Amino acid sequence: MLPMWTKGAKGTLLAFDLGRFHTFMHLGDWLKILSGCVSPNRVLLMGANVDIGDAREIDREEAERFARENGLLGFRIDA
């Protein structure tokens, strides 16, 4: 059903929680689903909850490497 929702999309936003590794480890799966619908240079990767300090499960370098290896733009945010 997801490909139907993404048909005609100009871009997409992939968000993950910096304090919950399982939200990060599935990003590759989401990219595979989106691959036929949205160009990687139209995908924005957002790491949420930058203010959690030592509770982080994903470090900045790991997230930046994932974005770089997949041709994504990346941002860190705090809600």
C-alpha positions as CSV (number, residue, x, y, z in Angstrom):
1,M,0.0,0.0,0.0
2,L,2.9,2.4,0.7
3,P,4.0,2.7,-3.0
4,M,0.5,3.9,-3.8
5,W,0.8,6.6,-1.2
6,T,4.2,7.7,-2.5
7,K,3.2,7.9,-6.1
8,G,3.9,11.3,-7.5
9,A,5.8,12.4,-4.3
10,K,8.4,15.1,-4.9
11,G,10.3,14.1,-1.8
12,T,10.0,12.4,1.6
13,L,11.1,12.7,5.2
14,L,12.6,9.8,7.1
15,A,12.8,10.4,10.8
16,F,14.3,8.4,13.6
17,D,14.8,8.7,17.3
18,L,18.5,9.2,18.4
19,G,17.6,7.4,21.6
20,R,16.0,4.3,20.1
21,F,18.3,2.3,17.9
22,H,15.5,0.2,16.4
23,T,14.1,3.3,14.7
24,F,17.5,3.8,13.0
25,M,18.2,0.2,12.0
26,H,15.0,0.1,9.8
27,L,15.9,3.1,7.7
28,G,17.5,1.0,5.0
29,D,14.2,-1.0,4.7
30,W,12.3,2.3,4.2
31,L,14.7,3.4,1.6
32,K,14.2,0.2,-0.4
33,I,10.4,0.7,-0.3
34,L,10.8,4.3,-1.5
35,S,13.5,3.6,-4.1
36,G,11.0,3.2,-7.0
37,C,9.1,6.3,-6.0
38,V,11.5,9.0,-4.8
39,S,15.0,9.9,-5.8
40,P,17.5,9.6,-2.9
41,N,18.5,13.3,-3.3
42,R,14.9,14.1,-2.4
43,V,14.9,12.2,0.9
44,L,15.6,14.2,4.1
45,L,16.9,12.1,7.0
46,M,16.0,13.6,10.4
47,G,17.5,12.5,13.7
48,A,15.1,13.6,16.5
49,N,15.8,14.2,20.2
50,V,19.3,15.7,20.0
51,D,19.0,17.0,23.5
52,I,19.0,13.6,25.3
53,G,22.7,13.6,25.9
54,D,24.1,10.2,27.2
55,A,20.8,8.4,26.5
56,R,21.7,8.5,22.8
57,E,21.9,5.1,21.1
58,I,22.9,6.4,17.7
59,D,25.9,8.7,17.5
60,R,26.3,11.6,15.1
61,E,29.0,9.9,13.0
62,E,26.9,6.8,12.5
63,A,23.9,8.8,11.3
64,E,26.0,11.0,9.1
65,R,27.7,8.0,7.5
66,F,24.3,6.5,6.7
67,A,23.1,9.7,5.1
68,R,26.3,10.1,3.1
69,E,26.4,6.4,1.9
70,N,22.8,6.7,0.7
71,G,23.0,10.2,-0.8
72,L,20.6,11.8,1.7
73,L,20.5,15.2,3.3
74,G,20.6,14.9,7.1
75,F,19.5,17.1,10.0
76,R,19.2,16.7,13.8
77,I,16.2,18.2,15.5
78,D,14.7,18.5,18.9
79,A,10.9,18.5,19.4
